Amino acid sequence: MTFTHLPKGELPEIRQIKIDDVRHYETPDGTFISITSLLKNYTPDGILSWRESVGDDVADHVMRTATVRGNKVHKLIENCLSNKPESDLVGNHGVLAAGLFQLMIPALDKIDQIRFLEKAIYSKRLRLAGTADCIAEYDGKLSIIDFKTASRKRDEINENYLVQATFYSIAWEELTDEKIEQIVILTVTEDGTLGVHKDDPSLYVEKLEQMVAEHNS
């Protein structure tokens, strides 16, 4: 696979910082809380119930393990999309990460015309910032593409993923005047599935704005 990257336009550089142990970004238009920090206040009820049932120690261990797994797979995806193939996936990243990456390949094949990978962007209007996994065309439509890993397939997607991707679509359009046509959440699971969720970001703008208003109140 060889991926086409468009010439990178001029976008403001922003820097991640911590304020009272909460992630923020310094931007040319002010210091804004990160979208991931905002969404931590809206953890789905199912996750809260699970945490209560297993206890904080077990839940924290599972979350740390999931973070390590996700980071390894993200790195493999980023290298692939950057046209930097690796010859020893298992040796460099482990059996699990290599296997999950292989599951992701059919979806990666549908990505083209890449604008940015792992790009920090912000919205002056919403006073939010964050780092998008991938801004590119997916199946021929300009998309915010987010890569996820999970232990097993779930019946419903976490709505916070869609709200987060919606924020990236708003921030991208503010900064570039280029409209995002869809959000795409690609999820690979340890039980061997690849999930592709396409959605319309306009459906989640009201939810995002409500969260921002509650945070600022």
GUKOLBA-237307 format. One line per field, with one value per residue: residue number from 1; residue in three letters; y, z, x of N, C-alpha, C, CB in turn. Coordinates in steps of 0.001 Angstrom, whole numbers, always signed. Glycine has a CB too. Example, Ala and Ser with C-alpha at 12.3 -4.5 7.8 and 13.67 -1.06 7.14 Angstrom:
2
gulo (1,2)
kolvex (ALA,SER)
n.c2 (-5690,-2250)
n.c3 (+7800,+7080)
n.c1 (+13190,+12850)
ca.c2 (-4500,-1060)
ca.c3 (+7800,+7140)
ca.c1 (+12300,+13670)
c.c2 (-3300,+30)
c.c3 (+7800,+7870)
c.c1 (+13200,+12900)
cb.c2 (-4473,-598)
cb.c3 (+9046,+5725)
cb.c1 (+11308,+14084)
***
This chain:
217
gulo (1,2,3,4,5,6,7,8,9,10,11,12,13,14,15,16,17,18,19,20,21,22,23,24,25,26,27,28,29,30,31,32,33,34,35,36,37,38,39,40,41,42,43,44,45,46,47,48,49,50,51,52,53,54,55,56,57,58,59,60,61,62,63,64,65,66,67,68,69,70,71,72,73,74,75,76,77,78,79,80,81,82,83,84,85,86,87,88,89,90,91,92,93,94,95,96,97,98,99,100,101,102,103,104,105,106,107,108,109,110,111,112,113,114,115,116,117,118,119,120,121,122,123,124,125,126,127,128,129,130,131,132,133,134,135,136,137,138,139,140,141,142,143,144,145,146,147,148,149,150,151,152,153,154,155,156,157,158,159,160,161,162,163,164,165,166,167,168,169,170,171,172,173,174,175,176,177,178,179,180,181,182,183,184,185,186,187,188,189,190,191,192,193,194,195,196,197,198,199,200,201,202,203,204,205,206,207,208,209,210,211,212,213,214,215,216,217)
kolvex (MET,THR,PHE,THR,HIS,LEU,PRO,LYS,GLY,GLU,LEU,PRO,GLU,ILE,ARG,GLN,ILE,LYS,ILE,ASP,ASP,VAL,ARG,HIS,TYR,GLU,THR,PRO,ASP,GLY,THR,PHE,ILE,SER,ILE,THR,SER,LEU,LEU,LYS,ASN,TYR,THR,PRO,ASP,GLY,ILE,LEU,SER,TRP,ARG,GLU,SER,VAL,GLY,ASP,ASP,VAL,ALA,ASP,HIS,VAL,MET,ARG,THR,ALA,THR,VAL,ARG,GLY,ASN,LYS,VAL,HIS,LYS,LEU,ILE,GLU,ASN,CYS,LEU,SER,ASN,LYS,PRO,GLU,SER,ASP,LEU,VAL,GLY,ASN,HIS,GLY,VAL,LEU,ALA,ALA,GLY,LEU,PHE,GLN,LEU,MET,ILE,PRO,ALA,LEU,ASP,LYS,ILE,ASP,GLN,ILE,ARG,PHE,LEU,GLU,LYS,ALA,ILE,TYR,SER,LYS,ARG,LEU,ARG,LEU,ALA,GLY,THR,ALA,ASP,CYS,ILE,ALA,GLU,TYR,ASP,GLY,LYS,LEU,SER,ILE,ILE,ASP,PHE,LYS,THR,ALA,SER,ARG,LYS,ARG,ASP,GLU,ILE,ASN,GLU,ASN,TYR,LEU,VAL,GLN,ALA,THR,PHE,TYR,SER,ILE,ALA,TRP,GLU,GLU,LEU,THR,ASP,GLU,LYS,ILE,GLU,GLN,ILE,VAL,ILE,LEU,THR,VAL,THR,GLU,ASP,GLY,THR,LEU,GLY,VAL,HIS,LYS,ASP,ASP,PRO,SER,LEU,TYR,VAL,GLU,LYS,LEU,GLU,GLN,MET,VAL,ALA,GLU,HIS,ASN,SER)
n.c2 (-1203,+2181,+5453,+8519,+11752,+14995,+18264,+20005,+22547,+25847,+25766,+26792,+26247,+24408,+23815,+21210,+21264,+20939,+21845,+22109,+19337,+18672,+18164,+20648,+22949,+25280,+27888,+30136,+31692,+31565,+29642,+26447,+23848,+20319,+18171,+15502,+15676,+17129,+15261,+13296,+13907,+12868,+10098,+7047,+5396,+2611,+2033,+3216,+1610,-850,-276,+130,-2422,-4077,-2819,-191,-756,-3000,-1985,+226,-1116,-2569,-431,+787,-1257,-1351,+1148,+921,-1114,+213,+2385,+1101,-62,+2240,+3421,+1609,+1908,+4612,+4574,+2956,+4487,+6627,+5706,+4103,+1210,-1745,-4513,-6448,-6898,-8286,-8716,-6077,-4884,-6716,-9650,-9245,-6502,-6540,-8395,-7066,-4835,-6033,-6784,-4313,-3527,-3887,-1705,+449,+451,+1912,+4520,+7701,+10533,+12033,+14503,+15230,+13479,+12582,+15279,+18276,+20379,+23177,+24858,+28086,+29124,+27171,+26934,+24762,+22102,+19579,+16417,+15034,+11773,+11105,+12916,+12717,+11369,+8969,+6231,+7999,+10309,+13306,+12999,+12769,+10517,+8034,+5835,+2900,+497,-2525,-4932,-6643,-7058,-4660,-3964,-1365,+1781,+3890,+6931,+9141,+8926,+9739,+12347,+13459,+13165,+14789,+17277,+17556,+17800,+20260,+21981,+21633,+22690,+25346,+26165,+25748,+26160,+24002,+21589,+18854,+15769,+13362,+11379,+8775,+5879,+3492,+320,-2237,-5468,-7667,-10091,-10529,-8880,-6324,-3196,-796,+2344,+4759,+8159,+11129,+14213,+16434,+15549,+15446,+17874,+19516,+18070,+18210,+21012,+21409,+20046,+21658,+24082,+23331,+22784,+25328,+26719)
n.c3 (+0,-859,+182,-658,+93,+611,-136,+2749,+4239,+5742,+9106,+12413,+14993,+17909,+21466,+23836,+27243,+30874,+33206,+36505,+36495,+34341,+30910,+28578,+25786,+24456,+22334,+19468,+19972,+22618,+25728,+25758,+26941,+26484,+24194,+24970,+27732,+28425,+27733,+29625,+31716,+30984,+31046,+29801,+31156,+31232,+31406,+33851,+35549,+35140,+36181,+38859,+39514,+39258,+40714,+41553,+41352,+39634,+37389,+36731,+36048,+33780,+32089,+31801,+30491,+28144,+27102,+26515,+24577,+22614,+21964,+20767,+18479,+17215,+16563,+14668,+12661,+12028,+11018,+8773,+7219,+6767,+4880,+5759,+5934,+8027,+8694,+10643,+12430,+14687,+16227,+16772,+17936,+19240,+19528,+19849,+19144,+16507,+15331,+15631,+14062,+11522,+11178,+10721,+8188,+5780,+6060,+6101,+3505,+2216,+2602,+1482,-90,+2078,+4542,+7149,+9794,+13165,+14125,+15903,+16540,+16800,+18055,+18002,+18471,+20048,+22044,+22467,+22082,+20454,+19356,+16275,+14890,+12103,+9139,+6211,+2980,+2956,+1428,-671,+458,+2262,+5486,+9094,+10679,+13049,+15053,+16834,+19494,+21042,+23522,+22860,+20500,+20472,+20827,+20474,+19505,+21351,+22190,+22813,+21210,+18763,+19269,+19870,+17394,+15893,+16994,+15987,+13282,+13198,+14132,+12129,+9869,+10691,+10720,+8142,+6230,+4900,+4405,+6389,+5373,+6530,+9549,+10638,+12431,+13173,+14392,+15870,+17334,+20050,+19809,+17150,+15203,+12792,+12972,+11244,+11453,+10065,+10035,+10317,+11052,+11703,+13232,+15843,+16777,+18398,+20816,+21499,+21803,+23976,+25994,+26122,+26981,+29520,+30751,+30818,+32440)
n.c1 (+838,+536,+232,-1332,-297,-1423,-66,+979,-866,-620,-1036,-1949,+456,+46,+329,+514,-411,-490,-2912,-3638,-3468,-5025,-5511,-4717,-4515,-2260,-2996,-2933,-5132,-5779,-5869,-7074,-9247,-8742,-10496,-10687,-10341,-12618,-14598,-14232,-15849,-18212,-18540,-19790,-22715,-22590,-19849,-19250,-20798,-19579,-17005,-17665,-18520,-16251,-14300,-11963,-9167,-8910,-10241,-8623,-6262,-7081,-7694,-5189,-3802,-5290,-4683,-1937,-2064,-3623,-1930,+253,-934,-1862,+587,+1590,-345,+0,+2628,+2229,+370,+1994,+3643,+5765,+6702,+6967,+9098,+9128,+6687,+5677,+7984,+8752,+6501,+4883,+2731,-71,-602,+350,-1387,-3880,-3412,-3196,-5855,-6941,-6154,-7833,-9594,-7825,-6999,-8926,-8419,-7295,-5654,-4448,-4578,-3567,-1859,-2258,-2736,-2759,-5420,-7751,-10720,-11743,-14268,-15586,-13760,-12058,-9664,-7649,-6196,-6348,-6655,-6534,-6943,-8459,-9428,-12007,-13247,-13614,-14705,-14160,-12951,-13036,-11076,-10968,-9093,-9621,-9169,-10301,-11372,-13419,-16145,-18743,-22249,-23198,-21860,-19669,-20975,-19459,-17200,-18161,-18951,-16475,-15118,-16776,-16187,-13547,-14149,-15471,-13451,-11528,-12818,-13130,-10453,-9534,-11496,-12470,-14847,-15818,-17044,-17855,-17687,-15574,-15274,-13014,-12686,-10836,-10856,-9950,-11211,-11242,-12536,-13377,-14679,-16559,-17690,-19594,-20608,-22671,-21415,-22982,-25069,-24277,-23506,-25138,-25156,-22438,-22124,-23791,-22406,-20112,-21259,-22182,-19764,-18638,-20318)
ca.c2 (+0,+3494,+6448,+9858,+12847,+16303,+19268,+20509,+23984,+26509,+25717,+27239,+25238,+24524,+23023,+20578,+21564,+20496,+22834,+21344,+17940,+18497,+18491,+21822,+23313,+26693,+28203,+31576,+32386,+31343,+28312,+25728,+22481,+19315,+17485,+14272,+16056,+17477,+14062,+12478,+14221,+12258,+8663,+6321,+4685,+1225,+1982,+3519,+416,-1864,+118,-110,-3861,-4741,-2079,+761,-1327,-3823,-1101,+1004,-2026,-2833,+788,+963,-2265,-922,+2299,+394,-1799,+1223,+3166,+283,-190,+3569,+3640,+798,+2541,+5862,+4224,+2460,+5603,+7509,+4963,+3591,-184,-2449,-5897,-7366,-6319,-8999,-8445,-4676,-4382,-7784,-10443,-8665,-5284,-6922,-9017,-6045,-4024,-6798,-6684,-2950,-3250,-3651,-346,+1401,+471,+2846,+5873,+8339,+12005,+12331,+15882,+15198,+12400,+13029,+16730,+19055,+21464,+23788,+25700,+29312,+29288,+26247,+27003,+23381,+21665,+18143,+15850,+14104,+10655,+11148,+13726,+12193,+10825,+7563,+5896,+9151,+11454,+13888,+12429,+12610,+9072,+7727,+4429,+2397,-918,-2969,-6348,-7426,-6294,-4195,-3743,+56,+2573,+4902,+8207,+10111,+8861,+10516,+13748,+13867,+13317,+15963,+18446,+17685,+18285,+21690,+22677,+21600,+23646,+26692,+26500,+25560,+26373,+22751,+20907,+17414,+15138,+12277,+10876,+7334,+5245,+2157,-389,-3643,-6072,-8855,-11288,-10729,-8168,-4955,-2434,+468,+3158,+6042,+8966,+12521,+15016,+17415,+14931,+15485,+19238,+20004,+17388,+18802,+22376,+21281,+19688,+22846,+25036,+22850,+22956,+26754,+27349)
ca.c3 (+0,-856,+445,-1180,+1058,-26,+460,+4009,+4312,+6968,+10228,+13649,+15873,+19283,+22383,+24922,+28590,+31957,+34198,+37590,+36049,+33263,+29632,+27825,+24679,+24212,+20927,+19210,+20391,+24033,+26274,+25701,+27455,+25422,+24019,+25771,+29129,+28532,+27642,+30839,+32593,+30403,+30884,+29655,+32340,+31205,+31900,+35280,+36221,+35103,+37132,+40209,+39758,+39368,+41631,+40911,+41040,+38432,+36277,+36350,+35370,+32448,+31293,+31466,+29475,+26897,+26587,+25912,+23347,+21648,+21517,+19845,+17209,+16595,+15979,+13459,+11657,+11607,+10154,+7508,+6469,+6420,+3907,+6435,+6284,+8940,+8272,+11786,+13273,+15960,+16993,+17191,+18646,+19954,+18773,+19898,+18330,+15109,+14886,+15515,+12891,+10328,+11047,+10290,+6836,+4768,+6209,+5717,+2031,+1715,+2939,+422,-41,+3500,+4897,+8320,+10770,+14526,+14037,+16948,+15980,+17835,+17659,+18786,+18860,+21129,+23040,+22656,+21216,+20527,+18314,+15424,+14391,+10660,+8324,+4874,+2322,+3202,+388,-1531,+1159,+3264,+6757,+10321,+10878,+14384,+15172,+18177,+19789,+22141,+23829,+22177,+19732,+21243,+19997,+20203,+19590,+22400,+21582,+23009,+20047,+17692,+19690,+19723,+15963,+15460,+17346,+15023,+12004,+13371,+14229,+10819,+8974,+11155,+10422,+6739,+5352,+4181,+5133,+6584,+4917,+7406,+10559,+10489,+13588,+12810,+15641,+15808,+18649,+20343,+19374,+15723,+14324,+12347,+12899,+10509,+11741,+9379,+10579,+9906,+12222,+12056,+14186,+17195,+17108,+19536,+22011,+21804,+22301,+25314,+26904,+26282,+27788,+30905,+31274,+31008,+33336)
ca.c1 (+0,+1183,-801,-1078,-393,-1515,+836,+440,-1063,-177,-1966,-1288,+1033,-448,+1147,-226,+71,-1355,-3342,-4272,-3455,-6008,-4881,-5144,-3630,-1997,-3223,-2806,-6349,-6043,-5614,-8343,-9268,-8760,-11773,-10682,-10565,-14035,-15435,-14089,-16981,-19413,-18290,-21057,-23198,-22131,-18473,-19306,-21332,-18515,-15966,-18185,-18650,-14943,-13440,-11057,-7856,-9037,-10608,-7439,-5328,-7625,-7568,-3763,-3486,-5940,-3940,-709,-2490,-4034,-774,+1054,-1647,-1830,+1913,+1660,-1200,+643,+3763,+1686,-191,+3110,+4459,+6959,+6373,+7855,+9286,+8975,+5642,+5601,+9200,+8823,+5318,+4202,+1761,-1416,-659,+528,-2635,-4923,-3085,-3566,-7308,-7280,-5661,-8882,-10125,-6775,-6963,-9943,-7967,-6507,-5597,-4271,-4216,-2694,-1930,-1937,-2627,-3428,-6222,-8581,-11847,-11852,-15672,-15915,-12697,-11625,-8572,-7404,-5352,-7093,-5848,-6325,-7849,-8193,-10607,-12337,-14233,-13821,-15297,-13271,-13422,-12270,-10962,-10462,-8724,-9892,-9005,-11164,-11206,-14456,-17114,-19890,-23437,-23372,-20645,-19622,-21357,-18380,-16318,-18785,-18877,-15082,-14843,-17527,-15372,-12450,-14692,-15739,-12163,-10880,-13479,-12783,-9067,-9173,-12659,-12719,-15918,-15728,-18283,-18287,-16767,-15402,-14643,-12540,-12391,-10431,-11051,-9154,-11928,-11050,-13465,-13134,-15917,-16483,-18876,-19620,-21691,-22786,-21063,-24014,-25999,-23727,-23088,-25930,-24655,-21137,-22324,-24377,-21300,-19272,-22000,-22168,-18412,-18354,-21304)
c.c2 (+1252,+4549,+7812,+10887,+14167,+17259,+19893,+22034,+24543,+26460,+26150,+26062,+25460,+23520,+22490,+20906,+20952,+21681,+22090,+19893,+17632,+18969,+19697,+22011,+24829,+26951,+29697,+32375,+32138,+29927,+27590,+24326,+21504,+18633,+16202,+14570,+16423,+16224,+13147,+12737,+13562,+10780,+7918,+5517,+3252,+1074,+2271,+2315,-690,-1539,-163,-1602,-4545,-4060,-1235,+137,-2137,-2937,-301,+139,-2297,-1619,+1047,-9,-1864,+247,+1851,-280,-783,+2016,+2392,+178,+1147,+3816,+2853,+1421,+3806,+5578,+3767,+3611,+6614,+6870,+4560,+2151,-798,-3913,-6896,-6786,-6964,-8679,-7034,-4253,-5445,-8436,-9755,-7441,-5612,-7536,-8011,-5145,-4744,-6761,-5341,-2708,-3059,-2256,+693,+1524,+1488,+4306,+6422,+9851,+12502,+13787,+15880,+13901,+12960,+14540,+17408,+20251,+22023,+24580,+26903,+29488,+28416,+26313,+25601,+23095,+20164,+17692,+14784,+13012,+10837,+12022,+13387,+11809,+9354,+7202,+7133,+10361,+11972,+13576,+12729,+11123,+8819,+6226,+3982,+922,-1267,-4460,-7210,-6485,-5906,-3857,-2288,+782,+3591,+6274,+9262,+10097,+9764,+12009,+14277,+14102,+14515,+17239,+18641,+18225,+19780,+22482,+22728,+22625,+25085,+27105,+26500,+25944,+25143,+21920,+19400,+16779,+14049,+12033,+9358,+6812,+3815,+1450,-1832,-4210,-7342,-10139,-11371,-10016,-6789,-4268,-1116,+1223,+4501,+6845,+10400,+13411,+16014,+16872,+15107,+16876,+19744,+19376,+17979,+20192,+22371,+20956,+20896,+23875,+24617,+23020,+24410,+27427,+27371)
c.c3 (+0,-766,-63,-89,+290,+613,+1689,+3974,+5636,+8017,+11491,+14434,+17281,+20164,+23533,+26266,+29610,+32874,+35258,+37170,+34990,+31964,+28983,+26652,+24655,+22710,+20713,+19695,+21854,+24449,+26427,+26280,+26283,+25371,+24850,+27242,+29368,+28593,+28850,+31821,+32122,+30101,+30794,+30893,+32389,+31744,+33395,+36065,+36259,+36112,+38569,+40529,+39963,+40358,+40895,+40501,+39749,+37216,+35798,+35613,+33941,+31543,+30889,+30371,+28124,+26269,+25894,+24582,+22259,+21100,+20514,+18474,+16471,+15912,+14683,+12328,+11118,+10678,+8781,+6642,+6055,+5406,+4488,+6871,+7208,+8546,+9402,+12768,+14643,+16824,+17546,+18100,+19409,+19119,+18715,+18998,+16847,+14549,+14705,+14309,+11599,+10106,+10451,+8809,+5801,+4850,+5797,+4205,+1438,+1995,+1805,+660,+1408,+3688,+6035,+9084,+12123,+14571,+15150,+16311,+17077,+17213,+18587,+19305,+20062,+22275,+23470,+21717,+21364,+19339,+17550,+14902,+12915,+10004,+6873,+4211,+2689,+2275,-440,-869,+2205,+4657,+7900,+10608,+12221,+14482,+16623,+18275,+20974,+22369,+23089,+21420,+20615,+20300,+19592,+20342,+20713,+21763,+21759,+21839,+18933,+18009,+19504,+18256,+15380,+15802,+16338,+13687,+12065,+13373,+12866,+9879,+9386,+10673,+8927,+5746,+4504,+4998,+5197,+6233,+5858,+8486,+10460,+11716,+13189,+14082,+15356,+17227,+18803,+19960,+17849,+14789,+13948,+12220,+12194,+10744,+11048,+9887,+10071,+11106,+12627,+13097,+15635,+17623,+18341,+20838,+22449,+22399,+23699,+26340,+27176,+27176,+29255,+31531,+31619,+32011,+34782)
c.c1 (+873,+96,-369,-1291,-440,-513,+200,+335,-565,-1288,-1234,-720,+506,+284,+311,+421,-891,-1651,-4138,-4479,-4507,-5370,-5542,-4182,-3485,-2111,-3007,-4008,-6710,-5692,-6941,-8198,-9309,-10121,-11809,-10902,-12019,-14893,-15300,-15225,-18269,-19169,-19620,-21421,-22693,-20722,-18431,-19793,-20283,-17428,-16412,-18215,-17297,-14017,-12418,-9726,-7905,-9325,-9408,-6428,-5798,-7453,-6116,-3342,-4065,-5197,-2657,-1027,-2832,-2866,+76,+379,-1670,-487,+2065,+843,-543,+1823,+3280,+1186,+870,+4053,+5809,+6694,+7418,+7919,+9040,+7967,+5619,+6811,+9248,+7675,+4534,+3106,+402,-1527,-531,-753,-3753,-4670,-3468,-5073,-7725,-6979,-6772,-9499,-9092,-6688,-7934,-9582,-7098,-6502,-5470,-3842,-3204,-2903,-1519,-1729,-3424,-4126,-7132,-9721,-11894,-13282,-16019,-14910,-12276,-10459,-8400,-6571,-6120,-6162,-5515,-7388,-7526,-9508,-10764,-13481,-14602,-14439,-14318,-13809,-12465,-12265,-10295,-10230,-8884,-9530,-9892,-10937,-12220,-15393,-18291,-21041,-23591,-22045,-20779,-19901,-20266,-17391,-16852,-18757,-17455,-14733,-15581,-16771,-14243,-12955,-14967,-14423,-11472,-11501,-13180,-11395,-8758,-10265,-12974,-13715,-15667,-17068,-18777,-17244,-16763,-14659,-14300,-12069,-11992,-10445,-10222,-9884,-12027,-11994,-12930,-14487,-15688,-17780,-18726,-20802,-21591,-22472,-22134,-24994,-25544,-23267,-23830,-25451,-23318,-21304,-22932,-23297,-20419,-19956,-22003,-20804,-18126,-19281,-20821)
cb.c2 (+6,+3705,+6516,+10159,+12824,+16867,+20368,+20060,+24325,+27977,+24291,+28023,+25289,+24293,+23855,+19053,+23108,+19329,+23992,+21978,+17030,+19287,+17295,+23101,+22782,+27109,+27779,+31818,+31966,+31629,+28392,+25655,+22259,+18273,+17168,+13519,+17226,+18356,+13294,+12759,+15723,+13005,+8112,+5397,+4693,+685,+2983,+4724,-87,-1966,+1610,+486,-4517,-4790,-3029,+1921,-2209,-4880,-150,+1630,-3360,-3221,+1985,+761,-3646,-532,+3278,-603,-2712,+2157,+3575,-1126,-696,+4662,+3241,-622,+2871,+6668,+3123,+1463,+6290,+7887,+5802,+4487,-1034,-2296,-6079,-7618,-6464,-10514,-8683,-3791,-3724,-7251,-11830,-8289,-4306,-7909,-10072,-5202,-3682,-8254,-6879,-1939,-4368,-4685,-97,+969,-913,+2526,+5875,+7998,+12616,+11377,+16698,+16411,+11194,+12309,+17218,+19525,+20968,+24695,+24909,+30533,+28949,+24832,+27821,+22386,+22409,+17367,+15263,+14855,+9326,+9726,+15290,+10975,+10998,+7303,+5289,+8762,+11064,+15421,+10921,+13447,+8400,+8214,+4195,+2609,-1268,-2674,-6575,-8294,-7094,-2965,-4199,+667,+3274,+4888,+8709,+9820,+7401,+10052,+13900,+12811,+12046,+15982,+18296,+16329,+17528,+21941,+21984,+20198,+23407,+26761,+25537,+24144,+27572,+21954,+21187,+17073,+14558,+10990,+11356,+6985,+5280,+2232,-350,-3801,-6381,-8889,-11310,-12118,-8032,-4917,-2195,+233,+3348,+5857,+8938,+12826,+15746,+17841,+13446,+14530,+20182,+19702,+15878,+18868,+23166,+20191,+18539,+23465,+25172,+21389,+22451,+27468,+26612)
cb.c3 (+1224,-2134,+1939,-2385,+2066,+82,-567,+5190,+4119,+6682,+10397,+14529,+15848,+19347,+22922,+24714,+28808,+32750,+33542,+37989,+37227,+33557,+28687,+28737,+23311,+24752,+20480,+17734,+19517,+24347,+27637,+24259,+28402,+25635,+22530,+25587,+29520,+27352,+26398,+31519,+32675,+29116,+32062,+28463,+32373,+29801,+31139,+35542,+35507,+33693,+36964,+40354,+38599,+38019,+42568,+41836,+42195,+38609,+36694,+37587,+36154,+32538,+32071,+32720,+29895,+27158,+27725,+26868,+23625,+22273,+22714,+20433,+17444,+17647,+16975,+13745,+12251,+12835,+10806,+7768,+7287,+7672,+2646,+7664,+5017,+10404,+7729,+12496,+12611,+15728,+16139,+15983,+17674,+21236,+19391,+21332,+18750,+14965,+15867,+16799,+12879,+10451,+12407,+11132,+6394,+4916,+7655,+6288,+1482,+2341,+4283,-1002,-705,+4131,+5297,+9234,+10357,+15045,+12668,+18036,+14754,+18736,+17699,+17941,+17684,+20595,+24258,+22405,+21554,+20577,+18913,+14243,+14603,+10062,+8618,+4934,+791,+4711,+1028,-2646,+1824,+3058,+6626,+11527,+9721,+15491,+14682,+18547,+20080,+21833,+25323,+23194,+18515,+22104,+20732,+21147,+18248,+23139,+22187,+24320,+19545,+17468,+21169,+20324,+15208,+16105,+18767,+14814,+11641,+14688,+15263,+10208,+8964,+12685,+11121,+6517,+4441,+3937,+4471,+8044,+3546,+6598,+11999,+9169,+14860,+11744,+16587,+15150,+18878,+21817,+19987,+15447,+14996,+10988,+14292,+8975,+13278,+7842,+12115,+9338,+11961,+10808,+13874,+17295,+15916,+19325,+21749,+20544,+21345,+25327,+26312,+24913,+27271,+30970,+30267,+29693,+33253)
cb.c1 (-948,+2071,-1118,-1983,+809,-2950,+1189,+1321,-2529,+237,-2571,-2273,+2587,-1986,+2310,-293,+206,-703,-4195,-5623,-3661,-7339,-4941,-5186,-4179,-586,-4654,-2611,-7498,-7498,-4863,-8852,-10484,-7642,-12015,-9366,-9661,-14466,-15091,-12741,-17177,-19834,-17435,-20987,-24714,-22194,-17587,-20215,-22608,-17909,-15619,-19592,-19381,-14274,-12736,-10802,-7368,-10157,-11737,-6787,-5195,-9108,-8115,-2878,-4027,-7404,-3612,-11,-3708,-5023,+81,+1277,-3084,-2098,+3017,+1169,-2582,+1117,+4618,+549,-1256,+3886,+4672,+7343,+6247,+7385,+10683,+10345,+4282,+5500,+10406,+8844,+4406,+3617,+1615,-1781,+448,+1698,-3066,-4995,-1589,-3086,-7976,-6520,-4764,-9977,-10568,-5415,-7283,-11294,-7177,-7084,-6863,-3230,-5473,-2955,-1024,-679,-3110,-2412,-7062,-7736,-13194,-11429,-16594,-15987,-13151,-12797,-7251,-8729,-4063,-7761,-6584,-6351,-7693,-7234,-10511,-12717,-15505,-14656,-16649,-13130,-13605,-12876,-10156,-11451,-7271,-11366,-7515,-12673,-11329,-15259,-17595,-19511,-24680,-24419,-20350,-18231,-22669,-17641,-16181,-20231,-19323,-14151,-15236,-18918,-14793,-11757,-15982,-16525,-11250,-10976,-14996,-12847,-8154,-8800,-12416,-11379,-17276,-15320,-18084,-18537,-17168,-14631,-15580,-11386,-13607,-9011,-12529,-8791,-13324,-11134,-14833,-12341,-16487,-16236,-19076,-19695,-21668,-24208,-19793,-24778,-26154,-22577,-23332,-27425,-24508,-20265,-23222,-25471,-20451,-18948,-23432,-22585,-17389,-18450,-22644)
***
